């Protein structure tokens, strides 16, 4: 097996088949898989896919495990924001020429190389960034965001810089005036082009898979769904007395994160990201589309990072913390854990860490995120123990550390040169990665094909005290 390598870019040019991968699994893993398949057999299955921007790659990895090893055949898929793009791709079904929708979905994410593949600044922002003074001020707002930053938080920081700083006469005066009237920081052009390239209406129509894409009307304030036919439904999945829209426009509206992207006009109203009201569209599957089983994939966990003291923070800092972080976290928490819970017919795949933020397009991090989604799906759906989950997290952290050593990450406004290089050196991180991959394989636990080569080396450091408990059988 030849490995296409780099920090995180672990792909096999002749990957083993799912059957070959499963042949290395333990009786424990096979028992979990058999139980899962038996429970889903003959049931109407629905997939719910959350928003998450660039973290949609985690979802694609989890879905890869589902399609390759669980052999899912959903009757309905629902998605919001980046999850809408993933859901629409799955709604194609497998093509008549044998092309699998899951292969196309993974290919979509692996094809992204740089931020402009998904978003680019609006013209007024590009003019402002041409000024070194303004660019430095804006970048100062961006560089302090954490790895779990989301698009709304980033946008609020940039807008805040305009409010706090006076208009200047260094050639950016007109651009600053445009900024104060603008509806967004970024253009939806790259996302629109991505949708146009990858959406095949004929395949969606022929697949027989029900599709629901969530978006919110600014005028009515209501959550609505665009169906596979372009019909508009209310949040209870009841048809509205409104003309149908282009499915591509509905997906674009679902991806229009407020402030970051402009609203999208559908009929006589203007729509934004469905995440404004619903991050994970699970309720519509369970209660309205009447599936017997549902599997939900969330791009983010329902945890929130502790912030520093707000004693001297501005009103914009408080607004950003409440609206972009606390409120969205509470929405997702309630969707993942409603009163009384979802019950045994619903399974949730949720990350324990964020591989990168929602606005960063980096091929190495996308590759790591894909594999992490695969690992989380295996751990959760097969009922593997905490030891297995520990290995998944730690080998992913090691890969993230290796990527950090490779150089600065791209950001919305150039390279992010913030010091994020981990304290451990490359050799230590490499050894840790190999150790955790080997630990999973020694127990016969599932390992993504792209990581198999990391168990083919002999120069492995002895276990550290922190790793020893995780390596115990």
N, C-alpha and C positions, 0 to 999 in steps of 0.2 A: 504494500500500500504506500503510494507516494503521498507525502504530506506537503500541502501548500502552507508554508508557515510564516510567521511573523508574530509580534506580540498580540496574541489573541486570535490571529487569523489562521485557525486550525481547520482546514478542510481537506478531505480526502478526494483525490481525483478519481478513485475507483472505490467508493464507499461500500461496505458490506451491506447486504440486504437486511431488512428487518428480521427475517428468520435467522440469519447468521448472527445478528446481534443478540437475539433472544437465546440462541444456543449456549451462550456463555453465562446465562442467568442462573441463579440458585433456585432451589425448590421453593424457597420463601417468596422470591419475586414472581415465579411462575404461578404460585398459588394465588397471589394477589391479582395477577393479570386474569387468571381464569375466573375468579370471583367477580371481577369487574365486568368482563365480557358476558358472563352469565346474567348479571343484573341488567345489563343494557339490551340483551338479546330480545328481539321482538318488541321493544319499546320505542315510542316516538321520542327521539332525542332532540333537544335544542341546545344551541351554543350561545352564550352571552359573552361579549367581548368589550372590555371597558375602554375609555379614553386613556391617553397617556403620551401623546406626541411620539417622539422617537422611541419611547419605551414599548411601542407596538412590536418591536423586535422580540421582546420577552414573550409576548403573546404568540407570535409566530413559532417560536421554539416549543412552547407548550402544545400548540396545535399540531406541530410536527409529530410529537410523541403520540398524540391521540389518533392521528390518521395512520401512522405507521404501525403502531403496536396494539391499539384498541380497535382498529378498523371501524371507526365511527362513520356513520352515514346520516347526518342530521337532516331532519325535516324542516327545521327553521333555524335561522341565525339572526342575532340582533347585535348591533354594535353602535357605539358612540365615538365621535372624534376619530382618532387613529383606529379605534376598534371598528368604525364604520367601513374604513377602507379594507381592513382585514376580513370583515364579515361579507362585504360585497364580493371579494375575491373568492371566498369559499362558496358563495351562492352561485358561482359559475357551475359548480359540480365538475366532475371529471369530463374532459373533452372526448369527442368521438374518436379522436386519433390516439387515445391512450394517455394524453397529457393530464397529469393530476393537478387539481387545484392547489393542493398543499405544496407541490413543487414550485408552482408559479408564485405562490405567496412567499415562500422562502427566497426565491430568486429576486422578487421585488425588493425585499429588504437588503439582500446582499449586494444588489446593484447600486445602492446608495453609497456614495463615496465622500461627498462634501455637503456642507449645509445648504448651498444653493440648489441641491437636488430636491430639497423639500421647501425651502423658504428663502426669501431674499428681501433686503430692506426696500421700503417705498422710496421713490425718487427724492422726496424732501429729506428723508433721513440720510440718504447717500450724500446729499449736498452738505448736510451738517457734519457728517463724518469726514468730509474732505478737509474740514478745519481741524487742525491738530489740537487746538485748545478744547473744542467741543468734544472731539473724539476721546480725549483723555478724561474729560469729565464723565462722559457716558460709560466708558470702560471702567472707571472707578466705581460706578454703581453696579456694574455687572460682576466684577471680580470678587466681590464679597459674598456672592450667592453660594450656597452649599451645593454638594453634588446632587441633592434631592430637589434642586430648584425646579419650578414649573414656569410655564410661559407667562402666566398672569403676573407672577412675582417679578420676573425679569422686565416685563412691559411696564409695571408700576414703577420700578426703579428708574427707568429711562424717562418716563413722563415726569416723574418727580424732579429730575434734574432740570427740566425746562421751567418748572414752577419756581424752583429755588434760585435759579440763575437769571440775571437780567438779560434782556436782548442785547446783543453785541453788534458792533459795526465792522466786523472783520470779514465781510463777504457772506455771512450766513444770516443776515437780518431777515431777508424774505423767506428763507427756509424755516427759520424759527417761527415766523408768523404762520406759515403753512402747517407747521407742527401743531400749533395750538388749535388748528381747525381740523386736523386730520382725524380719521376714524380708526387708524391702525398704524402700527410700526412696520408691518411686513406685508408683502404682496402674496396673494394666493395663487399667483401665476404658476409657480413650480408644482404646487399640489394639484392644480387643475390639469396641468400637462400630464402628471403622473396618473391621475384618474382616467384621462382620455386614452392613455397608452394601454392601461391594464383592464379597463372595463369593457366587457363584451356583452351587450344587451341580449343578443340572440342566445348566448349560452345561459345567461341568468333566466331568461324566459323558458328555455327548454329544460332546465334542471329540475323544476318542480319544487325547489327549496324556497320556503317563505323567507323574506328578508324584511327586517325592520331597522331603519337608520334613524337615530334620535337627533332632533334639532329643536331649538327654542325660538319662537317668534318674539321679536322685540316689541312689536305692536300689541299683541295680545298677552304676552308674557307666558304663554302656554307651551308645554312640552308637546311636540308632535312627532309622528313617525312617518317617514317616507317608505313606502313599500316597494317590492320588486317591480311593480308596474308603474311607479311614480305617483301613486295615489297618496293623499295626505290623510292620516288617521290621528285621532286624539290619543291621549295617554292611556285610555282604556281600549285602544285599538278599534275604535268605532270610526267608520268613514266620515269625513267632513265634506260639507257641501262646497268644496273648492275644486278648481280645475287641477288635473294632474300636472306634475312637474317632471323635468328631466331627472332621471335617477342620478346622473353625474352631478347635477346641481345640488341634489339633496345630500349626497356624500360630501360635497364641498362645504355646504352649510354646516354639516355636522362637525367638520374639522375646523371651523372658523372660531378659534379661541378668542374671546372678547379682548379688545385692545391690541392683542398681538396681530390679529387678522381682521379685515373688514367684514361686515355683515354681507350675506348673500341674499339677493332678492329671489324669492319664490312666489310667483303670482304677484299679489299686491302688498306683500309683507316682506320684512327683512329678518333673516334668521342667523343665529349664531350656534356655536358648539352646544350639543345636547347636554354636555357636562355642566352647563349653567343650572340645570335642574336634576340631572340624572347622570351619574358617571358610569354606572354598570347597569345596562338594560336587562336585568334578570326578571323583574316582575312581569313584564309583558310576555315573556316566554312561559312562565309558570302559570300565570293567572288568566292570560288572554289567548295565547296560542295553544294552550292545553297540551303541552308536551308531557310525557310520562316521566322523563328524566331530563335533567338539565346539568350542563357543565359550564361553569362561569370562570373566565380567565380575567383577572385584574392585573393591569400593568404596574400597579403600586400597592403597597401595603397600607393598612389603616392605622399606621403609627405616625407620629409627628415628632420632629426633632425639637429638642429644647432650644429656645433662643436665649440670647444674652439679655441683660437687664434693659428694660424699657424706660428707665427713669429719665433719660435725656433724649428719648427718641421723638421724632417729629410726628405730626398728625398723619402724614403719608406712610410712615413706617407702621403706625398702628393700623391704618386702613389696610395696608398690604398684608400684615400679619393675620388680621381677622378675616378678610375677604378671600385672600388667595391661599391661605394656609389652613387656618382653623376651620373655616366654613366648609371648604372642599374636603378636608379630612373627616369632618363630622358627617357629611353627605355619604362618603364612601363607607364609613364605619356602619352607618345605619343600613346601607344596602347590603353589606356583607353579613351583618348580624341584626336582622330585624327582630322585633319582639316575638318571642317564641321560636326563633330560628327558622331555617328553611326546611329542615327535615331531611330524611335520608334520600329523598329523590333528587336532591341538589348537591353537587360537589363543587367546591371552590378551589381554584388554583391561584395562590397569592404569593408574591415574592416576599422574602424576608429582608432583602437588601435591594437597593437600586444600583444597577451597574453603571448608569450614567444619568444625566438629567434629561428632561423631556424635549430639550431643544438642540441637543448635540447629535450631529450626524458624523460618526467616525466608524470606518469599516471594522477596525479591530474591536471596538466596544460593541458593535452590532453583533459580531460573531460570538463574543463572550455572552451577550444577552440572550442570543438564540439558544446556546447550549444551557444557560442557566434556566431558561424557561422549560427546556426539555427535562432537565434534572428535577425541577420542582414538580412538574407533572408526574414524573415517575415516582417520586417520593410520596406525594399526596395520594395519587390514585391507586397505587399498589399497597398503600398502608405501611410504608417502610418506617423504621424506628428513628428515634432522634439521632442516633449515631450516623445513620445514612444522611440525614438532613444536615448534620454538622459538616460532613465531608463535602456536600454540595456547596454549602456557603463558603467554606474555607478555600476550596480549590478555585472558586470564582473570585474570591478576594485576592488570591495569589495572582490570578491572571490580570485582574484590574491593576495590581501593583506593577506587574511587568509592563503593562501598557503605559502607566504613568512614567516609568523609567525611559520609555521610548521617545518622549518629547511632549511638548505642550499640546493640549487638546484644541481643536478648532472651537471658536465661539461665534456668536451671532455677528460680532464686530471684529473678526480677526482671530489670531491665536490667543488662547488664554494662557498667559505665562505665570499665573498664580502658582505658588510653590505647593504642589500636591504630591511630590515624589515621596514614597513611603520610606520609613527609616531602614527597612530591610533592603539589602542589596539584591541584585539580579540573581546571583547564585543561590541565595537563601530562598528567594521566592520561587525559583525554578524547582528547587529540591522539595519545597513544601507542596507545590502543585503536583509533582510526580508522586509524592507520598500519599496524598489524598486520593488521587486517581487509583493508585495501586491498592489502597485500602478498600476502596469500593469494589474493585475487580476481585480482590482476594476473597471477598464475601459473596461474590457472584451477584452484586448489585448492578443495576443498569448504568451504563456509561455511554454518552453520546459518541457516535463514530469518530467525530473530529478529535476526541480526546484519547483515543485508544493508543496512539503512538507514544503518549507520555508514560506508558507503562513498559516501554521497550528499552529503557535505559538502566544502567547499573550504578551510575554515580549518584546514589541517593543518600542524603544525610541521615544519620540516626534520628529517631523521633525525638522531638523536643518535649519537655515536661507538659507543655500546653496541649500537645497533640496526642500524648499517650492514652488518655481516657477514650479519645475518639477512635483509636486504633484497636481497642480491646474488642474481642469477639463477643 
